[in-house]
Amino acid sequence: MIKKFILSALLVAAIFNCNAQRYAVIDSKYILQKLPEYRSAQQKLDQFSEQWQQEIDKKSADLDKMYKDFDAEQVMLGDELKKKREDELFNKEKELKDLQKKRYGYEGDIFKKRQELIKPIQDKVYNAVQRLAVAKSYDFILDKSEGITVIFADPKLDKSDDVLRELGVK
């Protein structure tokens, strides 16, 4: 009886072992931090960001001064001059918002610089992960740096089309 149990347990373990998928876990953030070219690119990106932030801060300080000056002088201004100054303030505020959007908005300068400086290094890491996956016959490689994400999956394991067929979608 015990021999049958042990034999059954070994057989089940062997079956699971044959069908087991091979996977690995990486920390892409850790990998990138170890690459000198990434640290250099990140420093360049930080320098651009700091320079652009100083530009925005200066324009913001100028706008604040304009508002304070306007508040102090508006009682002495005529309607026409008051309207002109309000328009100037509005335009300066719009310029500041446009500059912030240009620098830091969706697909702004910081995004473009990151694409230019950081993305080639990330692609290099991704290609190395793919080479490792193929060389070591991994089915999955998970990245634990920003929550668990699949960074590589063997395409033969993708069952999306099977699910679509199950749903009746051709």
C-alpha positions as CSV (number, residue, x, y, z in Angstrom):
1,M,0.0,0.0,0.0
2,I,2.8,2.5,1.0
3,K,4.8,1.4,-2.1
4,K,1.8,2.2,-4.3
5,F,1.4,5.6,-2.7
6,I,5.0,6.5,-3.1
7,L,5.0,5.2,-6.7
8,S,1.9,7.2,-7.5
9,A,3.4,10.3,-5.9
10,L,6.6,9.9,-7.9
11,L,4.5,9.3,-11.1
12,V,2.4,12.5,-10.5
13,A,5.6,14.5,-9.7
14,A,7.2,13.2,-12.9
15,I,4.1,14.2,-15.0
16,F,4.0,17.7,-13.5
17,N,7.8,18.0,-14.0
18,C,7.5,17.1,-17.7
19,N,4.7,19.6,-18.2
20,A,6.2,22.3,-16.0
21,Q,6.9,25.6,-17.6
22,R,10.3,27.1,-17.0
23,Y,10.3,30.7,-15.8
24,A,12.7,33.2,-14.4
25,V,12.3,36.5,-12.5
26,I,14.4,39.6,-13.2
27,D,14.5,43.1,-11.7
28,S,14.9,45.5,-14.7
29,K,15.2,48.5,-12.4
30,Y,18.2,46.8,-10.7
31,I,19.7,45.8,-14.0
32,L,19.4,49.3,-15.4
33,Q,20.9,50.9,-12.3
34,K,24.0,48.7,-12.8
35,L,24.6,49.9,-16.4
36,P,26.9,52.9,-16.6
37,E,25.3,54.1,-19.8
38,Y,21.9,54.1,-18.1
39,R,23.2,56.2,-15.2
40,S,24.8,58.6,-17.6
41,A,21.7,58.9,-19.7
42,Q,19.6,59.4,-16.5
43,Q,22.0,62.2,-15.4
44,K,21.6,63.9,-18.8
45,L,17.8,63.6,-18.6
46,D,17.9,65.0,-15.0
47,Q,20.0,68.0,-16.2
48,F,17.5,68.7,-19.0
49,S,14.6,68.4,-16.6
50,E,16.3,70.7,-14.0
51,Q,17.1,73.3,-16.7
52,W,13.5,73.3,-18.0
53,Q,12.2,73.5,-14.4
54,Q,14.3,76.5,-13.7
55,E,13.0,78.1,-16.9
56,I,9.4,77.4,-15.7
57,D,10.2,78.6,-12.2
58,K,11.6,81.9,-13.5
59,K,8.5,82.5,-15.7
60,S,6.3,81.6,-12.7
61,A,8.1,84.1,-10.5
62,D,7.8,86.8,-13.2
63,L,4.1,86.1,-13.4
64,D,3.7,86.3,-9.6
65,K,5.5,89.7,-9.6
66,M,3.2,90.9,-12.4
67,Y,0.1,89.8,-10.3
68,K,1.4,91.6,-7.2
69,D,2.2,94.7,-9.2
70,F,-1.3,94.7,-10.7
71,D,-2.9,94.2,-7.3
72,A,-1.0,97.1,-5.9
73,E,-1.8,99.4,-8.9
74,Q,-5.2,98.4,-10.1
75,V,-7.1,101.0,-8.0
76,M,-5.1,103.7,-9.8
77,L,-5.6,102.3,-13.3
78,G,-8.3,103.4,-15.7
79,D,-10.7,100.8,-17.1
80,E,-8.9,100.6,-20.4
81,L,-5.4,100.2,-18.8
82,K,-6.8,97.8,-16.3
83,K,-8.2,95.6,-19.1
84,K,-4.9,95.8,-21.0
85,R,-3.0,94.6,-17.9
86,E,-5.5,91.8,-17.2
87,D,-5.0,90.6,-20.8
88,E,-1.2,90.7,-20.4
89,L,-1.6,88.6,-17.2
90,F,-3.9,86.1,-19.0
91,N,-1.4,85.8,-21.9
92,K,1.6,85.3,-19.6
93,E,-0.3,82.7,-17.6
94,K,-1.2,80.9,-20.9
95,E,2.4,81.1,-22.0
96,L,3.5,79.5,-18.7
97,K,0.9,76.7,-19.0
98,D,1.9,76.1,-22.6
99,L,5.6,75.9,-21.6
100,Q,4.8,73.4,-18.9
101,K,2.8,71.3,-21.3
102,K,5.6,71.6,-23.9
103,R,8.2,70.4,-21.4
104,Y,6.4,67.9,-19.3
105,G,3.1,67.2,-20.9
106,Y,2.1,64.1,-22.9
107,E,4.8,63.5,-25.5
108,G,6.5,66.7,-24.3
109,D,10.2,67.4,-24.4
110,I,11.0,65.2,-21.3
111,F,9.2,62.3,-23.0
112,K,11.1,62.8,-26.2
113,K,14.5,63.1,-24.4
114,R,13.7,59.9,-22.4
115,Q,12.9,58.2,-25.7
116,E,16.2,59.4,-27.1
117,L,18.4,58.7,-24.1
118,I,16.8,55.8,-22.1
119,K,14.8,53.7,-24.6
120,P,17.8,52.4,-26.5
121,I,19.3,51.1,-23.2
122,Q,15.9,49.6,-22.2
123,D,15.8,47.9,-25.7
124,K,19.3,46.6,-25.2
125,V,18.2,45.0,-21.8
126,Y,15.0,43.6,-23.4
127,N,17.0,42.0,-26.2
128,A,19.4,40.5,-23.7
129,V,16.4,39.1,-21.8
130,Q,15.1,37.6,-25.0
131,R,18.5,36.0,-25.8
132,L,18.6,34.6,-22.3
133,A,15.1,33.2,-22.6
134,V,15.9,31.4,-25.8
135,A,19.3,30.1,-24.7
136,K,17.9,28.8,-21.3
137,S,14.6,27.6,-22.8
138,Y,12.5,29.8,-20.5
139,D,8.8,30.0,-21.2
140,F,8.3,33.2,-19.2
141,I,10.5,35.9,-17.7
142,L,8.8,38.1,-15.2
143,D,9.9,41.5,-14.2
144,K,9.4,42.3,-10.5
145,S,10.7,45.9,-10.5
146,E,7.3,47.7,-11.0
147,G,4.9,45.0,-9.8
148,I,5.0,41.7,-11.6
149,T,4.9,42.0,-15.4
150,V,5.7,39.5,-18.1
151,I,8.7,40.8,-20.0
152,F,9.0,37.7,-22.2
153,A,6.6,34.9,-23.0
154,D,7.1,32.1,-25.4
155,P,4.6,32.8,-28.2
156,K,3.6,29.1,-28.4
157,L,2.1,29.5,-24.9
158,D,-0.3,32.3,-26.0
159,K,-3.8,30.9,-25.9
160,S,-5.6,34.1,-26.9
161,D,-6.9,32.6,-30.2
162,D,-8.1,29.5,-28.3
163,V,-10.2,31.8,-26.0
164,L,-11.5,33.7,-29.0
165,R,-12.6,30.4,-30.6
166,E,-14.2,29.4,-27.3
167,L,-16.1,32.6,-27.4
168,G,-17.2,32.0,-31.0
169,V,-15.0,34.7,-32.6
170,K,-13.2,33.6,-35.7
